[in-house]
């Protein structure tokens, strides 16, 4: 907040103690979505993932390790998994297992 905005709030609330949340979680989620969208745009333009991360990490204030985590999460397919029933129906590799 600018000093004039702080002064305006102080005048409005008459010196009462006031808590203003930073909304870090929401801000981080928004930043990550923007980061991933721009990463996708650069890759669609033919840029390698490594070069795109080199360009974007400093711009978005994201460490390279965190950026790679975000990319990895984006690439992991999510499947609806049911924990009931036979494991062979969930994981096909077990259908031909010799120890059935």
Beta strands, then each sheet from edge to edge (+ up, - down):
end
